[in-house]
């Protein structure tokens, strides 16, 4: 027994958008070209006719898995709280949507349902009895800049302890082990006008926060989603206004930018602020939480070839060797599903400039094979 | 996301009704990695050759139904706009657009995001006006396209 490999079809979002791959072709790719990977994860509102894909589809779906030797592992579900437009959805209404998604996941043979990192624990608790009765494991995603030591994980552990359930856990997104901004994100920002010195400052600050100890604690802003931090920082640069919990970090980024970057513009501040998106969570926590992991999102932004090693690939911004080591030490036997997200940083360059998602996922799986087998 | 690909390049056409050109239309996709309930669709910031066409002039055609206003779409709380599907954005403009190339600037607003947000209550009573990036989740910048008017209907 060892760590199992699969792919979140989120990785192929661009191929689907530009109609290069359909769902069947994605499943065929996973089953045929990824060195024995067999797990399929998908986002319901991306991959399916939603909320009811129809009986004919369900038959086709199981036929594909039989044909390509794959299996449905996890369905990722969302929660848009303004769906009804005349009021904000209550927890009960959100729980109804989650329950409906759990039933859909069961119908399609999935064993796990992933909820967003921001879903309140009360909603998960309301849906838990249905998940148990259908033998579906609910996993709450822990996404950067959240940490494994934070309240999101504690709440899940408390609920597991209180209910004794075996159908609830966490889905670590390996972006939480990112320790510097991705090179493809920085290149994208530079094409938008950021100065190279801002990219360098962003990497330098991220590494200083990682290695600098207590003096850099105020740069750790893990309570928010990355999107909200980016939006709040943009508004801080424009207006100087910021919520108290973020003030020290934002002020620190601003000052650091002004030291490192000549005549900084808004895009330069934004680039340096990417240093705030790192989780700074610990590999020991990952090892200790192995029993609570339903499955893992193998997040990556760019797989580059290791210099001097043809056919060997690496993600330079995420500590994959450390992660796989901690998972092995904890005895993890579940799935790591490749989750490619860096395609968005090439989409400003037209069809000629976009990245090949199929190739990127193959490279990621090749790296996983090597690390898991080592 | 998908900045270069939100508008189908061969989709800009004049709309004809009863023999008269009543406006123009173009085909658009989700500026995201997923679909959403159509009720969340809040319209477009749209500028053609420097002239802005606000939501009151726009209707949206999707799921094989006739073009609808955003006030009508808002009530369709169980109808889903699937990720794979194009929608046709229609704009009322008697006489339509002149032949040739046009500069289109566009931003889509869909009130879909991750979980509860501080803006939720405000957006129930007064949703953001497209163009500011608010309510534009994964693609908050206005995108510019140079495309040519085609013959025939969408």
Contacts between the chains, C-beta under 8 A, distances in Angstrom:
chain1	res1	chain2	res2	distance
A	10	B	33	6.5
A	13	B	33	4.2
A	14	B	2	7.5
A	16	B	83	7.1
A	16	B	84	7.1
A	17	B	2	5.9
A	17	B	5	6.6
A	17	B	29	6.8
A	17	B	33	8.0
A	17	B	83	7.7
A	18	B	5	6.4
A	43	B	33	7.0
A	43	B	34	5.5
A	45	B	34	4.1
A	45	B	35	4.8
A	45	B	36	6.6
A	45	B	80	7.6
A	45	B	82	7.9
A	45	B	83	6.6
A	46	B	33	5.7
A	46	B	34	4.2
A	46	B	35	7.1
A	46	B	83	5.0
A	47	B	83	7.8
A	49	B	80	7.9
A	49	B	82	5.7
A	50	B	35	6.3
A	50	B	80	5.0
A	50	B	82	6.4
A	51	B	80	6.6
A	78	B	34	7.1
A	78	B	112	7.7
A	78	B	114	7.7
A	79	B	114	7.9
A	79	B	115	5.9
A	80	B	36	6.2
A	80	B	37	6.6
A	80	B	40	5.8
A	80	B	111	7.4
A	80	B	112	4.6
A	80	B	113	7.2
A	81	B	115	6.8
A	81	B	116	5.6
A	81	B	117	7.9
A	81	B	120	6.0
A	82	B	40	6.1
A	82	B	111	4.7
A	82	B	112	7.8
A	82	B	120	6.5
A	82	B	123	6.2
A	82	B	124	6.9
A	83	B	37	5.0
A	83	B	39	6.0
A	83	B	40	6.5
A	83	B	77	5.7
A	84	B	39	7.1
A	84	B	77	5.2
A	85	B	39	5.2
A	85	B	40	7.6
A	85	B	74	4.9
A	85	B	75	7.6
A	85	B	77	6.8
A	85	B	111	7.9
A	85	B	124	7.0
A	86	B	124	6.7
A	87	B	124	6.1
A	88	B	116	7.4
A	88	B	120	4.5
A	88	B	121	6.2
A	88	B	124	6.1
A	116	B	114	5.4
A	116	B	115	5.8
A	117	B	114	7.6
A	118	B	114	5.2
A	118	B	115	3.3
A	118	B	116	7.1
A	119	B	115	6.2
A	120	B	115	7.9
A	120	B	116	7.4
A	225	B	114	6.0
A	227	B	113	7.7
A	227	B	114	7.1
A	227	B	137	7.9
A	228	B	117	7.8
A	344	B	1	4.8
A	344	B	2	7.9
A	344	B	138	7.9
A	347	B	1	6.3
A	347	B	2	5.6
A	347	B	3	5.6
A	347	B	4	6.1
A	347	B	5	7.1
A	348	B	3	5.4
A	348	B	4	6.7
A	349	B	4	7.5
A	350	B	4	5.2
A	351	B	4	7.4
A	351	B	5	7.8
